[in-house]
Amino acid sequence: MSLWTIQFRKMAEGDEILPRDAKIVKSLLKSMGVEDYEPRVIHQFLELWYRYAVDVLSDAQVYSEHAGKTTVDCDDIKLAIQSKVNFSFSQPPPREVLLELARNRNKMPLPKSLAASGIPLPPEHDTLISPNYQLSIPKNQSSQAMEEMEEDEESGDPNTSQEPKTDLPQQTPQRVSFPLAKRPK
């Protein structure tokens, strides 16, 4: 079992033998008025704290190398922290800008609603339920060929129904299509 696990189990049991960083997190929580929390909250804060410190120090090292310095100094760390703050947190626009945007947006009237019962649907040409299909209809067969086919079906003779009909003309389907309504642009 690792030293951290033993220390945090003791902390969960109420023992005050904690690492210095865990004591700092615990005192921060207490100073903010947080009295009741799970012990793993301290683990999560420590992980966040360590990750943030590693990110800032890594960025500071990159800035130092870019400047041609051999060591990381205070200015590199300040620059790394400032870049973290700039990319992590953004300020909302001023109230005056938001009010002006709201005024401009509210100048446009809302579309008139139709007083129909039920759920309002978009126009039919914008939906996927409008007719959009093609039918394949065979060409008209001669009445004699149709009668022969009906007789074969009624006779029930298995040999004649399985034989291919050579005297019938080859059927080619006729395509019928329905144009869709043009959408207004």
C-alpha positions, 0 to 999 in steps of 0.5 A: 500500500502506498504512503498516500493511500495510508495517509488519506485513509487516516484522514478519512478516519479523522486522523490529522496526520496529513501531507502539507498540501492536503492540510492547505486544501483542508484549511482553504475549504474551512476558510470558505465555510465548507465544513461537510465534504467527502475526503476524496474532495481533497484528493480532487483539489490536490490533483487539480492543483498539481496538474495546474502547477505542472502545466504552468511550469511546462509553459514557462519552460517553453517560454524560457527556451524560446527566449534563449534563456537557460533557466526559468525566471519569474517573468516566464512564470508570470507569462505562463500564468497570464496565458492560462488565465487568458485561455481559461477564463473569458469576460462577458461583454459589457452590459451596454453592448448586450443591451444594444444587441438585444434592442437590435434583435427585438426590433424584428417582429416575431413571425405571425403564428397560425391559430390552428389546433395542434402542433405547428408544422413547417410548410410541406415543401420543407418536410420529408413527408411530401410525395417523392417516389417513382412507380414502375408500371409494366406496359399493357399486355395483350388481353390474350396473354393476360387470359393465358396467365389466368388460365395457367394459375387456375389450372394448378398444373405444376409443370405448366406454371414452372415452364417459361413462356416463350410466346409472351413479349418481353415485359419492360417496365415503364417509369412514371415520376412525379416532380417535386414542388420547387422551393422558393429561394 
